[in-house]
Amino acid sequence: MERASDRYDAPDFRAGTPAPASGSYEQHNVFGRATGHLVTVAQGQPLPALPRGFAWRLLGPTRK
């Protein structure tokens, strides 16, 4: 199964940006590689702080 974060076209989200969807977000470094840090964020809540140049990518939506 392909994860959203494995696709090159998966959008990146910066720290403090409201989460566009509830789900698990994976931290990616300045090179676009996953760091292994995951967070679960509800839709509309701000994404956690990151080091400069890092970004969050949505792994998948929360199941209902």
Buried (B, 14 or more C-beta within 10 A) or exposed (E): EEBBBEEEEBEEBEBEEEBEEBBBBBBBEEEEEBEEEEBEBEEEEEBEEBEEEBBBBBBBEEEE
